[in-house]
Amino acid sequence: MDASLASWLVIAVALAFANLPFLNESVLGFIPMKPALNKAHAKYFVVRLLELIVLYFVVGLLARGLESRIGTAFPQTWEFYAITACLFLVLAFPGFVLRYLRKRRG
């Protein structure tokens, strides 16, 4: 796998994983939650944020593994992680809009 394909793979997985907490009611996509009484959503917003943090680290581990498979994995400083966390939040925006900001008809 070359570097370009690995980069696009990480971007596609990051886009999918960033929106996963907002597009389903299961934790991490496969652990079902019971719906709360008189609530439209089974997951609270805090659970979605924690899930987003866990998925950020999963994508980071995938990227680190692909980078080390291609060649030498370079050490990163805190600035790299701050920028990638902000990028992950930007990628999660479509799912957030669909879950919380879209008007529901009916």
N, C-alpha and C positions, 0 to 999 in steps of 0.2 A: 504494500500500500504506500503510495507516495504522499508527500506532505500536503498537497492540495486536496486530495480526496479525504485525508484524515481531518483536515480543517473543516471541510464542508460537512463531514459526518458529525463532528463535535457541535457545529452550529445547528444542524438539524435536530440532534438529540437534545440540545439545550432548549430549543424552541418548543419541542414536544414536552419535555419535562417541566419547563417553566409554567406551562399552561395546564398541566395535569391536575394540580390541586384545585383549580377553579372549575374544571369541566366534569368532575365526577364527585360522588359522595363517599367514595371509598378512600381509605388512607393508603397512600402510595400506590393507588390504582388497583389494589387487590384485597385489602382488609376492609370488609364491610362494617359500617357503623349503623347502629339503630337510630331511626329518626326520633328527635326529641318531640315531646308532646306539644302540640299546637305550634310547631315550627315548620317552616317551609324547607329548611336545610338541616341535614343531619350533622354536618361538621360546622363547628364554630370558626370564626375568622382566625383565632389564635392557632387552632389546629392546622389551618391552611398555611399560615406563615411558618410554623415549625416544619411542616411538610416541604415547603419551598426551600427552607434552609438545608434540609437533609438532601433534597434532590440537587441543590447547587453543589454539594460536596460529592455526590455521585457522578455528576457531569465532570467535576474537576478530576476525580480519580480516573475516569475514562480518558480524559484529555491527557493526563499525565502518563497513563499507560501507553497510549498511542504515540506520544512524543518520545518516550523511552524506547519504543519498538522501532521507530524510524532512525533514531540516533541518540545522542546524549541528551538527557533531560536537563534543562537549564534551571538553576536555582532562581526562585522568584522572591521579591520583597513584598512588603505590605501594600504598596501601591498597586501592584498587579492584582492582588486579591480584592482590593477596594473597587477597582475598575471593572473586574469581571463580575463582582456581586451587583454593581449598578447595572451592568449590561443584562444580567440575568433578570433583574427586576423590570427592565424595559421590555424584555422578551415576554414577561408574564402579563404585561398590560392588556393584551387582547382578551385573555381569559378572565381577568379582573373586571373588565368592562362588560363582558357577557354575563358574568355572575352578579355583579352588584350595581352597575350603572344603567343597564338596559331596561327600558320600560316594559313591564309585563302587561300584555293585553288580557282583558277578561277578568 
